[in-house]
Structure formats: C-alpha cells, structure tokens
Amino acid sequence: MATTGKLSSRLDDADRLGGAFAKGTVGQATTHTAADAAASSDDEAPAPQTLRDAVKADGKSKARSRKDKQAAGAEDDRIAREIQQRAAKYQRGNESGEAKPKKVRSKKAQAKLEHAQKRRDEAVQEAARSEALLTETSGYLEAEGMERTYKFTQKQLAEHLDISSAAKIFDLQLGDFGPYALDYSSNGRHLLIGGRKGHLATMDWRNGRLGCELHVRETVRDVCWLHNQSLFAVAQKKHAYIYDHTGAEVHCLQKHVEPTALGFLPFHFLLASTGMTGRLVYQDVTEGRVIGEHRAGYGPSSVLRVNPHNAVVHVGHGNGMVTLWAPQQSLPLAKLLCHKGPVQAMAIDRSGTYMATSGLDGRVKVWDVRNFKPLHEYSTMRPAHTLDISQRGLLAAGWGPNVTVWKDALATHTATPYMRRQLPGTTASAVRFVPYDDVLGYGHSSGISSIVIPGSGEPNFDAFVANPYQTTKQRQETEVKMLLDKLAPDTIQLDPNFIGRLDPRTQVQRQHSVLTDERAKYAQNKADGKYLDDNVKNKMKGRNSAAKRYNRKRQNNVMDLKKLHEMERLEREIRESERKRRKVPEEESGALGRFFAEKNNESR
C-alpha cells in the first residue's frame, strides 16, 4: 500500500527524520557513500606544516566560499524570478504592471499617493510569497499492483498515519438515543449531533471538548448549524427550535410545523425547512420574520439541501420530483423527475454544477444542474438513505450498515468505489464530510463514527471565509462583517451573476421590444377569442359613435400605460375636490393644520 499527497509527505518527512537520527547515532558503524567519504576527508585534512601549505589551504577555502556564495546567489535569483512571475497576476495598474502615482502639485498629496502605492506593491509581493505555501493538489490513497483501495481498512490506514490523523478515526457508541443526525460547522471544527429520541450535543471534536449536552424529551429529526457555532437549529416533533452554544432555548419557530429537514443560507441568514405539511418555509434569523412560505403540492417531504453556489433550495418529494425554490417566488424555478419512486437523499457540490440524488429504486444518479440532464448513475444493494459530496468532489453514500465513497464520480463514471466502510448491526442515517480535512463523519443507529478519507478535504483555506483556528475575537469580527454583508432574499436566482449586469439596448430599443411583445400578446389573445368584439351594446343619445364603440370593444381588464396614468389623474382630481368641499374645523386651521392634513391622508 502506498499513499501520495498529504499522507505521503508526512510519511516521507518521518522517514527522512528517522534516517537523520539513525545516521547521527550509529555514526562510524554505518557504511558511508563516496561523497560522504570525500567530505569527511576534506574536514579531517591534516594541519598545514609550511607557509606554502597554509596558502594553498586558504585558497581552497576561499574558492569553496565563492562557490557557495554563487550557488546561494543563483538560488536567490531563481526564487526572486519565480515570485516576480507569480506577482504578475496580482498587479493592479497598467499593462506593464507598474501603477505609478500621478504627479500632483501638493507635496502632501504626492507623499500619500506614493505611500499607498508602496503598500499595494508590498501586498502584491506578500500574496506572491504566500502562494508558494499553498499546495495546489490534495493527496489520495493509491494501490500497488493488484491491490484495491476500497479493500484497505481504517485499521491498516491508521498504522501509516501520524498520531493526530490517526486520532480522527473513532466510533462513539450512543445506542440508546439513535439513529443520529449530524452537521459540521463551516470551518470544520465543531460537530453537532442529534439523536432521534431527543439527545443533542455540540463538541470541538478535534480537541475532544464537549460544548453542551441536553435532552429535549421529544423526537429530533434534523439538526443544522447557523452562521457559526454559537447558534444551531433543531427540527423537533412539532416545531423548529434555535439553541445557543450553552444549550439554552433561544427561539421557537412556530411557522415551521412538523419539520423533517433543515437548511441554512449563510449569506442571506435564512433558515429553510420542509416537513410533513409539504410546505417550504423561509425565515430570517436576524429579524425573525417569515420571508416566504410555499407549497409544492406533492405531499410530505423529508429531503432538503441548499445549493452553495446560488443559494437555491432543492427539495425532494415522494413522487420522485425535485423542485428548486427561491424565497421571493411562489412557483418553483425548475422541476426535475429524478426517480420513479420517492427521493431518499440529495447532495450538491460546492460549485453548484452537479447534484446527486438517490431513490427507493436503489439508484444513485448524478445530474448536471446547468442543463438539468442526468449524466450517469450508480447502484447500491439497498437504497441509499443519505448522500454527501466533499470539497474535492468525492461522493459518499450511506446504505444499510455500509458507507461507500466514489472518487471522480461526478464528471465521469467510476466503475469501482474509492473506499468502503461497514459497521455490522447498524443502519447509516447521515454522512457528512468535514470541511478542510480528510475526514468523513456519519451517524447511525448505534451512535456516530469518524473515518479518514484521504483527499476529500480542501488543503487550502481562506482565513477570511472559514478559519479552523479562529479565536473568539476573530469569530466576533467575522460575525459583524457577515451581518454587514447580508444579501437580500430577492438576489437568489438560478444564475447568481445576473446582479450588476447592464442592458446594452438603448431606451428606444427597449420601448420597441416592449411594444412588439404587447402587440404579439394582443394578437394571440384576439385569435384565442378572449376579446368579444361582436357583443357590444348600442347606446343612445350621442354615445354610439364609432370611436366610443371601438373603445367599448376593448376588454376592461386590459390595462396599458396611458390608461393607468389617466386613472391615477382622475383619482387625484376626485380626492382634491373632496378635500375642497370638506369643512375645515377651527382646530385644524391654525399653525398645526398641516399635521391634521397628514393624519387625514394616512387614514384614507
């Protein structure tokens, strides 16, 4: 068995370190190479006996020092050229990469411009240097010869891991309150678990510190972290509840009736739920008001996932349909018939491109969300009740006592699984990959388990987005920034890039296109018989002219812009005439009369 990437680098470092210690301790008892012998012969050269020997030895040492300096200088030049090449993409300015400040008359303003340009140049250099510390590819588990990666057990893998990585493989037996649902925080540091019989707990699973633990004494169907580890939501028997990090109940969300699945939109601070009533409810956790409440009409639902790319909520139904929703639209954005039976589980990758669904037909299908077409499918011996996709594109499915992981299973079809884990006597209820770590956690009927999946986590993290090592002060500052950058609910669309686009058409072109559409719509409605031109009553006393007959032919509910303006003008005139006919009381005729006028307008 051989490992590459992060695991192999750790093993190689340990081997080199062990070799260095061995070479130092064994010493003369080991066999040296020719280069070591030459180096040792130079170091142990006899002392010069004459002045000529001393001059020769001094010349050799100076030559060696010059060579060392030249080699060091060449290495520094190579590093400087590499940093300069990397810094080109971070430059802001003209095409040559030099953004020189403009010459101004004021010396003070000129000094400020030069200082700002110096800060920008330093930031570019720091960004280029920090890029050298990022590993662009993550390591995977590889097999040699006739070996297969899915046959490697966690016990065999733990023998080749370091101590901290091997400690991430554990089984927590909690058989009295299972099966368990679980969720990891956005930085992957904190774990939230919820047992079906009412057991709730939060913990810093890496350090083994328990945050809070409580028992709600009723059914718990799903759990979900909110914007950070200070608050979490629980789907209980009758309603959804919000608790803080100490386990105290903060809110009871009564609009979420009998919820079965929860999802949180971090950039909009919206909590979405679906349940036994078949309704999809959006609630703003910062203001407490319900943003949207939609009914799909397909009966109870227990599958809900949030697309991390565009914040669209995907809901799976009992007839095999998957509907896509936005909070400000009463109808679904799209409908997909994914399975012939009920949808059991769903997962979406972080780019929002691929969606995986599983049904009672025992199929796990992968869909392209951009064009809503199926790509390929996988089969399991029993229907998969839970799915998840890692940051690096690994697909995990929990079916019965088994957890199966496929590598490169989204864009292409994989014949054999990547890794597999079986826990006899249990039934998997939830699988979740840990962000920024090669760990998969899953809940089952006997508790929760954690296994190592090499290559599943993103090796590089942005501390301004999700910092696994953030302090309390950094968490508070991040929370304030997230609240300031909160997005409006109407920004949720299938294409999130529509914000900020400009319409290249001129005003005349836009008016012409609107007029063309109205004419086409009118012609279509007239052809369908919606406008009954023949049923026009004849009126007498000068009201039966050709123009008035033509106006009466038009349907009353057809409103154009000119007619709307005319109706608004008539309403203003009627309101003004009523105000003039109204007698003004004495108390309203003084200096405070304008306040009474505003009050009367509000009452109308």
N, C-alpha and C positions, 0 to 999 in steps of 0.2 A: 504494500500500500504506500502511495506517495501523495503528498499534499503540495499544493502550489499556492502562490499569493501570500495572504497574511499568515496563514498557518505555517507555510514552508519557510517564510522569512524568520518567524520566531524560532523554528527548529534549527535553521542554519545558524542564527546568532548563538543559540545554545551550544551547537556543535563547535563553532569557532572558539567560543569562550572556554568550553571544556578542553579543546585542543591546546589553547594557550596555557591553561593551568597545568595540563599534563606535561607540556614542553618545559615549563619552568620548574616543576617538581622533580621530574625524572632526571633532567639535566644531562650529565655526561653518560648516563646509562642508555640513552636513546641513540639511534643512528641518524646522523645529520646528512643533509644533501651537500652537493659540491659548492653551492652558493654559500651555505652556512659555514662550510669549512674555510672558504676564501675570506668571508667576513671575519671569522674568528682569527684567521692567520694575520689579517691586517690589524685587528685590535690588539693582538698579542705579539706584535713585532718587537724585536729587541731594541733597547735604547741605543741611540747613535753614540759611537765611540770617538769619532773625529768630527771636526768642523764641517768637512765635506758631506759626511753622512747627515749631519743636522740640517744643512742647507737643502739636501735632497728631500728629506722628510718634510721640511717646511714647505717646499714647493708642491709636493704631493698633496699635503693637507689643503693648501690654498686652491689647487686645481679642483679637489673634491668639493670645497666650499663654493667655488664658482659654478660648478656643475649643478650643485644643489640649488643655488640661487636662480640659475637659469631655468631649471625644471620648475621651481616654485613660481617664477615669473610667468612661464608659459601656462601653467595651470591657472594662475590668477587671470591671465588674459583670456583663456578659454571660458572661464566662469563669467567674466565681465561681458564677453560677446554673447554668451547664452542668455544672460539677464537682459542685455540690451534688445535681443531679438524677442524675448517674452514681453518686454515692456512696450513694444510697438503697439500691441492691441489695447493697451490701457491709456495710450496717449489721447489727449484732447487738445485739438488745435488745428493747424494747417496740415497739408499732406505730408510735409517733411517731419511732422511730429514735434516741431518747435512752436510753442504758443507764446511768442514774445509779447509782453505788455506794451500797450500803445504809449507813445510819448505824450505827456501832458505837461502843462506849464507849472502846475503846483508840485513842489518837491515832496510835500507830504503825501499827496495822492499817488505820485510816482513810486514812493517808497512802499505804500500799501499794495500797489499792484505787483511790484517785484516780490514782496513778501508772500502774497497769495500765490504767485507763480512758483515760488520756491517750495511752498507747501504742496502744491499739485505735483511738482516733479518728485518730491520725496514720497508722496503717496503712490505714484506710479512705480518707483523703484521698490518700495516695500511690497506692493502687490506682486511684482515680478519675482521677488525673492521668496515670498510666501508660497508661490505656485510650485516652487521646487520641492516643498514639503508635502504636497498632495500626491497621493498615489492615484493614478487615473483608472486603474483596473483593480477589481477585487479578486481574491483568490478563490478557487473552487477545489473540490475534492476530486482527485483523478485516480484511476485504477491502472495497474500494470498487468500486461499480459491478458489472461483470461478472467481476471477479477472483474467484478461489477460493483459500482459504488453503492447501489441500493442494498447490497449484502453486508456492508460494513455496519456493525452495531455501535451504539454510543459508548459501550464499554471499551471496544477496541479503539475508538476515536479518542477517548479520554486519555489513553496511555501516551498519545503523541501530542497532547496539548499542554500548555503551561498551566500553572496552578489556578490562576484567575479564570481562565477559559474553562477548565475542567469543572470548576465550582458552579458553572452555569447549567450543568446537567443535574437535574434533581426531580424527584417525584414527591409531591406534598399530598399525603393521604388525608382526605376530608370526606369520608364516605357517608357521614350522617346527614349532610345537607345538600348533596349533589343532585343533578348534574350542575356544573358551574359554567357561567359565562364570564369572560374576562376582557380587559381592554388595557392597552398600554398608553401612557401619555405621549405627547408629540415628540418629546426628546428621548423617549425610550427608557427613562429612568424609574418611573413609578408604575406600579401594577395595581389594577382594580379588579377584584373578583366578586362575584355574586352567585350564591347558591340558590337553586330553585326553591328551597324551603325557607329562605329568608336570611341566610348568612351573608354579611357584607364585610369586606376588609380592604384596606389600602396598605401598601408597603413600598419601601425602597428596596426592590428585590435584589439589586446588585450588592448592597451593603447588608442586607438581611434585617433592616429596621422596619418594625411594624408602625404604620401611621395611625390607623384607627380600626376598630373592630366592633360590630354591633349586630344585633339580630332584630329584624323588623317584624317577625312573627306573622308574615303572610308571604304569598307567592312572589318571587322575583323572577321576571322573565328576561330582562336585559339590563346591562349597565353601560355607562358611557362617561368618559371624562369630558369636561367642558374646556374652556380655553387653556387652562393649566391644571396643575394638581391640587389647587386649593378648593375646587368645586367639582362635584360629579353628580350625574343624574341616574335615577334608578326607575325602571319600568316595573311597578308593583301591580297588585291584583286589580285595583280599581282605578288608580291614577298614577301619574308620574310625579316623583319627588326629587328635590335637589337637596344635597347634603354638603357640608363643608368638610375641611380636612380633619376636623376633630370628631366627625360623626354626628354633629348636631343637625337636625332638620331645619332647612332654611325656607323652602317653599313647597307648597302642594299645588301642582298644576292640574286643576280640575277640568280644564278643557281637553286634556289627554285622557280619554276614557278607555279603560282596559287596554293599555298599550302593550304591544308584544315586541317591538323593535324600536331602537332609538338611533338617532344620528345627529351630529353637531357640525355646524358650518362655522369654522373658526374665524373667517374674515368678515362674516356678517353677524356673528353672535346670535345665531338662530338655532333653536333646538327643534328637530323634526321627529315626529313619531307616527307610527301606524299601529293599528290594533284590531281588536275583534269587531269593532263597528265599521271597519273598512274605510275610515276617514284618515286623511293625511293632514296633520296639524303642524303649523309653524308658529313658534313663539319666541319673541325677542327676550333673551335672558337679562339684558341690561335695563329694559323698560318694563317688562312684564306683560306687554300687550300681545295679543294674537295677531300675527301678520297675515296668515292665510289659513283657510280650512277648506279642503277639497275632498270630494267623494268620487272615487273611481267607478263605483257601481259593479265591482267584481267580487264582493263579499269580503270576509275577514282576510287579513294579510299578516304575515309574520316575517317578511323579508324586506329589509330597507338598507340601502347603502348610499353614501354620498360620494359623488364624483369629485375628487380633489382638484381637478383642473378647472371646472366651470361651476362648481357648487350645485349642480343639478342633482336632485334626489331621484334614485331609481328604486321603484317598489315592485316586488314580485307578488303575483296573485295566484289563486288556486286553480285558475283555468289555463295556466301556462303563459299568461301575458306578463310582460314587464313594461311598466309605464314610467315616463320621465316627466318630472314636475318642476315648476318654478313657483315661488310663493305668490307672485302677483298675477298669475294666470289661472283661470278657473278650469281650463281644459288641459289635458296632458300635452307636453311638447312633442312627444312621439310615443308610439305603441309598437311593441315587438312581441310576436308569438314565438316564444323560445322553446317550449316543450309541449308535449301532448298531455302532460299531467301537471300537477301543482309544482310551482317553483319552490325548491327547498333551500337554496343558498345562492349567494351572489357575491362577487368581488370585482373591483375596478382598480386598474393600475394607476399609479400617481400621475402619469402623463395624460390620463383620460382617453386613451386611444383604444384600449382593449377592456372587454368585460367578460367575465366568466360566470356561467350560470349552471346550476345542477337541478335535476328534477327527479321525480319518482321513477322515471324510466331508466335510471341508472346511468345516464349520460352527463358528462361534464363538457359543455360547449363553450367555445371561445368566439366572441363577437367583436367585429370592428365597429366601434361606436360612431366613427366618422360617416360611414355609409350604411350602417345598420344591417350588415350582412354577416352570416356565420363563416368562420374561417376553417375550423376543424373541431373535432370532439375527441374526448377520452371516455373510456368506460371503466366503471368500478363494479365489483361483485355485488355491492349493496349501494343503494342511493346515498350520495354524499350529502350530509346534513350541514356542513359548514365549509366555507372556502375563504381563501385569503391570498393576496398577491404581494410579494415583498418589494422593497425599493429597487432591487436589481432584476425584477421580472420573474422570480420563481413562483410557481403556482402550487399551493398546498390545499389538500382536500382531506377532510375527516369523514370516514365512513366506518361504522361499526367500531371495533377496537383498533382500527388501523388509521395511520396518518401517512399519506403519500405525498411526496414533493416531486414536481417535474421541473427540469431546468430547460430554459429556452423553449417554453411551451406555448408562448403567446403568438409570436410572429410565424413560427414554424411548428410543424407537428413532430413530437418526440415519441419514439417507439417504446422506450423503456424509461421508468422513473429514475430520478436522481437519487433520492433517499427514501427510506421507509422505516416506520416505527410501529410496533404492535405492542399493546398493553392488554393482555388477556383479561377477560372478565369485566371490561369497561366498555362504554359507548362514548365516542367523541362528540362533544356538544359545541365547541367553539375552538377555532385555531386562529392565532394572530402572530404575525411576525413582529419582532422587536425592531423599532426604527434605529438605524445607525449601529446595529450589532448583528452578528451572525447567530441569532438565537430565534427559535420558534417556541412559543408557549401555546398550550392547548388545554382546555378544560374538558373533563369527562365526568362520568357518574361517580367516580371514587375520589375526585379532587382535581388538582392541576398538576401539569408536568411541563418541564422545560428541556429542550434538546438543542444541540448545536447543529446548525445547517451552514457549512462553510460557503461564503459568497452570497448570502442572502441580503445582508445589510449594506447600506451605503458607507464606504470607508471615509468619505469627506463630509463634514458637516459645517454649516454656516452658523456661527455663534449668534448672529442677529436673527436667525429664523428659529432654530431649535438647538439649544446648548445643553448637552447632557451633564455638564459640570457647572451649571449656573448657580450662583449664590442667591441668597434671599433678596439682596438689593438688586441684583440683575433681574430677578423674576418680577419684582415690583415695577422696575422701569420698563420691562418688556410689556407688562400688562397695561400700563398707561399708554404706551405707543400703539398697542393694538386697539385700544378704545378710541384713540385719536384717528387712527386709520380705518375705522369701521366703515364698511361699504353698505350702501342702501340695498334693500331687498330687490328693487327693480333692476339691478345690474346683473341679476342671474339670468343667463340665456345659454342656449346651446353653444353659441360662438361667443366666448368672452372677449374677443378682440374687437367687437363692434363699438366699444366705447372709444371715443376720440376720433372716429373716422369722419372725414369731410365728404360732403356730397359734391362731386365735381361739376354737376349740372348748374347752369345759370338759373336765375329766377324765372325767366321766360320759358326755359325748357321744362322746369318743374311744373309751372302752370299749364303748359301744353300737355304734359303727360297726365296730369290730374283731369283735365278736360276730356282727353281722349278716353280715359278709363270711365268717366261718368257717362259719356255718350255710348260706349260699348255696353255698360251696365243697363242703361235705359233701353237700348235696342233689344237686349236679351230679355228684359222683363216684359217689354211690349210684345215680343214674339211668344212668350210664355202665356200671354193673356192676363197679366196682372193689371193692366190698365184697361178698363172697360170704357172705351170711348163712345160707344153707342148709347149707353144708359145715362143720358144727360137730360135732366128735366128742363122743360121750356118755362121760362119765367116771363112775366108780362111787365108792362109799364116801363119800357126802356131798358130792361135788364136782360134782354135776349139778343144783344148784339153779337157779332161774330167773334170779337175779341174776348168778351166775357164768356161766351160758350167755350172758346178754346181754353181759357183758364180753368173753367169748371171740369174740363175733361181730365186735367191732371189730377193725380191721386193726392189726397190731402196730406198723407204722411210722407210724401216725397219733399224733402227739405233741401233747398240749395242755399248758398251763402247769402244771396241777395234777399231771399225771403226771411232768413233768420235775422239779418240786420233790420229789416222792415218791422218784424215783430218786436224786436227789442226797442226800436224807436217808438212804436205805439205804446208799449208798456211804460216807457219813461214819460210820455205825454200824459197818459192816464194818471200815473202817480203824481205828477206835478199839478194836474188840475184838481185832484182830490186834496192835495196839500193846500192849495189856494182857497178852496171852498171851506176848509175846516177853520172854525173859530179858534183863535189863539187865546188861551187863558191868561190872566194877568200875571200869574207867577212865572209863565214861560216867555213873557215879553221883555224881561229885563236883561241884565248883563249875562245871566246864566241861561239864556234861552237856547244857545247852541247845544248845551248838554242835553236839554229836553228833546231837541231835534234828533240828536244822535240816538237817544234812547228809543224814540218812536220809530226810527229807521230799523233799529235792531229788532224791535218787536214785530215789525212786518216781515 
